[in-house]
């Protein structure tokens, strides 16, 4: 946008909304209403991990991942198309 370096991405008008959405993505993992969509079933250690950080090994894994990504992408109306799982 030609303004040069941004001092604080959390407050700059061009980046604030994106930062807030990424923070909300992480916060949703602690929200009971989102846990069944965003977290895989317990693994060998008995803990649930985010689908975004799960290596798919079964058809059910892929279905769970798809539901997770679709649900989080829907919240931004597709405007934020790359959730943190994209970096994997």
Phi, psi and omega in degrees: 000004174081006183270356181085199182295147178263129180290318183216107183294341180281344181240345182292134183301333182279342185236345185304313183297320179295316178298317179297322180292320177296319177297319179297323179302314179292319180298326181299335179294340178263352181276120181305330180290339182253346188299321181291340178268321187268343184247135176290164175298157181304138178271197181300331180274359178083001181255151176266139179243153176300141176304328182299336183244023181253135174276120182290133179236346181224169175300321180296325176299315180295322177295315179298317178297316180300317178296318180298311182293320179296318182294319181284326178291323179301324183299330179258014182057028179081001181288333173249095189269349181241097176283173182303342179292340182298332183285351183290000000 
